[in-house]
Amino acid sequence: MKVLVTGANGFIGRALVAMLESDGVAVVAATRASVGGIDAATDWRAALAGCDAVVHLAARVHVMRDSETDPLALYRAVNVDGTLNLTRQAVAAGVRRLVFVSSIKVNGEGREAPYTEADAPQPQDAYAVSKWEAEQGLQALARETGLEVVVLRPPLVYGAGVGANFGALMRAVGRGWPLPLGALTNRRSLLYRGNLVSALAHCVRHPAAAGQTFLIDDGEAVSTPQLVRELAAAMERPARLVAVPTVVLRGLAAVAGRRAAAARLTGSLVVDAMHLRRTLGWTPPFTRAQGLAETVAALK
């Protein structure tokens, strides 16, 4: 089997390429250096030659404080136009299956009940809108051409080298800073990178994955204070949590222009991933404790 992986030198791509190659899969690792920028004009023909499947990871990723005048246009150029251009060329090259990594943000944000694949999508920012539009375009192409499309919508992915808010939280815990998060009772689903690449490998091969959309997580949601405690334990540091009311935290964040970041830190986002587990017979090979231990070890 031969598989094209886009975004092969990224946070997820490096781990996926290593896993597929260890399983004896021939991998074409596509990076910006090998194919250039991703948009409606990218030429994928050389990369697609002889490939049976594609895992499309490359994307314009979510930016917390996007200063662009028209961010949706930029997201669409890469995440929609670039994805559909790749897909059309994949069909022409004889590729049978395309696995697309979307985002749980397609489902929405800010509710307490777990999200499932049956929910009507409610994307709330430009990034999520672009991922949802890409999914719709892929499904249309699948109906027209017979291409097997598989969509995964992961929540926050962590692992060695993780950055953004998760990396900042780890550094704060490691430095022993008091964190005003002790009063939070939220629940959030997380996904260890090792579990994600395992699921992606299943989606590449499993016959029952064709035409499916899957939500995925580590299997157990966690509150922000509990995550801090688990990170601190993995670092062999004390968890310094201060109980500040959520309304106060959000008010201070609004004054500082960080309303959206505070909403994600203090709010809930829970995934029900039973459809993936039942359909593919897949279970996460790593526990959250194992994933956090590997993530922390890399930070040290």
N, C-alpha and C positions, 0 to 999 in steps of 0.2 A: 504494500500500500504506500502511496505517495501523497503527502499532505502539504499544502501551502499554508504557512502561518504568517499572517501580517502582523506588524508590530512585534516582530520576533525578538527585538532587543529591549523590549519594555519590561516593566515590573512583572507582568503576568507572562509575557511571551517567552522570556528566558527560561522560566520554569516549565512551561508547556513543551518547548522544543526539547529540553533535556528529558522530560518524561517520555515523549513520543519516541525519541531516538533510543532510549533505554529499552523500549518495547519492540524495537526492530522496525519502526516506521521510518521510511525515507522522508526527510523533511526539507522543504524549500523554505528557508528563513528569509522573509522579505522585510527589509528595513528601509528607512528613508534614504540611506546611502545607495541601496540597490535599485529602488524603484522611483525615487524622488518623492515629491509631495503627492498627497492623495486628494484627487478631485475628479471631476467628470472627464478629464483628459488623460489621466494616467494610463500608460500602456503596460498591461499585465501579461501580455502574451508569452514572453519568455519565461516568466515565473510560473505560469500555469501549465506549461507544456508537460504532458504526461501525468498530471495530478488527478487523483481520484476524489479528493475532498479539499475544502478550504476552511480554515478557522480564522475568522476576521476579528482581530483584536484592535487593530489600528483605528484611532479616532481622535477627534478634537475633544479633549477631556473636559470635565466640568471645572469651571473656574468660579471660585467663591465670590470674588469681587471683580467682575468683568467690566473693564472700562471702555470696551469697544462701543462705537456709536450704534451699530446694528449687529449684536452678537448672534442673533438667530441666523442671519445670512451666512456668517462664517461657520457656524455649526452645520448648517445645511450643506454647504459646499463640500465639507469633508464627510460628515456622518450620513448624509442622505445621498447626494450626487456621487460622491466617491464610492460609497458602498454599492449603489446600484450599477455604476459603471463596472466595478469589479465583478459583480454578479453576472452581468450580461456577457462579459468576456469569459467568465468561468463556464457558462452554459455553452458558448461557442467552442470552448476547448474540450468539452466532453466531461466536465466535472459532474459528479453525481450528487454531491451533498455539500452544503455550505452551513457552517455553524457560526452564528452571529452572537457576539457578546453585547447585549443591550444593557439595561440598568433597571433596578427596582424603582427608580424615580419615574419610570413610565407609568407605574401603578398609581403613584401619587406620594404625598407626604402629609404627616401631621394627624394621623388617626390612630386610635388605640387598638382596634381590631386587626387581626392578622390579615395580610394581603394574600390573595390567591390568584391563580391564572384566570379565574372566572370573573374577576372584577373588571368593570369598565375602566380603561386607562384614563388617568387624570394627570397628565404631565403638567408641572407648574412652573418650569423655567425653560429657557431656550435650549439647553442641553437635552433635557428630557423630551421636549417636543421633537427635536431632531432625531432622537433614538426611536421614538414612536413612529415618526414618518418613515424612517428607514425600515422598520419592521413591516409597516403596511406595504411599502414598495416591494420588499422581498416576498411577501405573501402573494402579491399580484404576479410577480415574475414566476413564482413556483406554480401558480395555477396555469399560467400561459405555457410553461416550458417543461413541467414535470420535475424540475430541480427539487431535491429534498432539502428543505430549509429547516434548521433547528435554531431556536432562539433561547438564550439563557439571560435571565435578569438578576444579576447578583446585587446584594447590598454592599456595604463598605467591605473592601478586601484588605486584609492585613497580612504581613509576612516580613521576612528579612528585607530591609531597605525601604519599608513603607514610609511615606512622607505625609504631607498635608496635616489634617487635624489629628489623625491617630499618632503620627510621629511627634507632633508637638505635645500631645498628652503624655506620651512615653517619656519625653525629655523632662517635662515638668515633674513627673513622678520620680524619675531618677535623680533629680536635683533636690528632692525633698521639699518642694514648694508646698505650702498649704493650699489646698484646692477647695473652693466654695461650693462643692458638689454633694455634700453629705446628706442633704435633704431630698435629693431627687429619688423618685420612685418609678422612673420611666423603664421601658423595656426596648432593647434594640437587638436586631439580628445582625450578626457579623459573619464573615466568611474568610477562613484561612486560605491563603493562596494554594497550598498543597491540596486542599479539598476541591477548590475550583478547577485546577488543572486535571485532577482525577475525573471530575464530572465531564469536562470537555473531551477527554479521551474516550469516555463512554459514548458521548454524543456523536463523535466521529464514526464510531463503529456499530453501535447498537441498531438493529433494524427498526425497533419500535420508536426510536427517537425521531424518525422522519416526520416532518410536518408539525412537530410539537413546540410549544412554548413552555419553558420551565422556570419557576422560581427556585432559588437555592440558598442555603445557609449552612452554618455549622451544626444546626440541630437544636440549639437551645439559646433563646434570647437572654440578654444580660442587662442589668441596670448600669448606668454610668458609674455610680459609686462602687458596685461590685467589680466592674472592670478595673477601676483604679486599684482596688484591693488585690486583684489577681495579678495585675502588672507589678505592683509593689512586691508581692510575694515572689514573683519570678525574678525580680531584681535584688531580692533580699534587702529591701528597704522598707521603712515604715510607711503606711498609707496615711497621709496627713489630710484628712477630710474635715472640712468645716461646714456645718449645717446652715446654709443661707437659703431662705425661702425662694422657690422658683420664680415667683413674681418679681422679687427684687433682682435676681440674676438677669431676668429678661429686660427689666427696666434699665439696668446699668448697661447692658449690651446695646439697647436701642440708642442710648445717649452716645455711646462710643461708635455708632454706625455698624454694629456687628449683630443686628437683629437676626439675620438668617443663620449665622453660625451658632448663636445661642439657641435658636429653635431646634437645630439638629442635635446639639449637645444635651439639651434638657428634655426633648420630646421623645416619643416612642415611634418605632418603625419595626414591625414584626412580620416575618415571612413564614408562610405555611408551605413547606417544600415537599409535602407528601406525594404530589403528582409525579415529581421526578423520581422519588424513591420507589414508588409502586410500579411505574412504567418501565424503568430501566433496571430495577433491582439494585439500585445504587445506595450505598450508605457512606457517609464521610469517613475516610480512612484515618483521619486525625481528629483528636479531641481539641477543644479550645485550649486546654492547658498545654498540650503539645505545641500547638500553633503559637501561643504566646511565648513559650519557652524558646522556640527557635527565633522568633522576632526579637526578643530581648537579647538573646545571645549575640545576634548580629549587631545590635546597637552597642553592646559592650565592646 
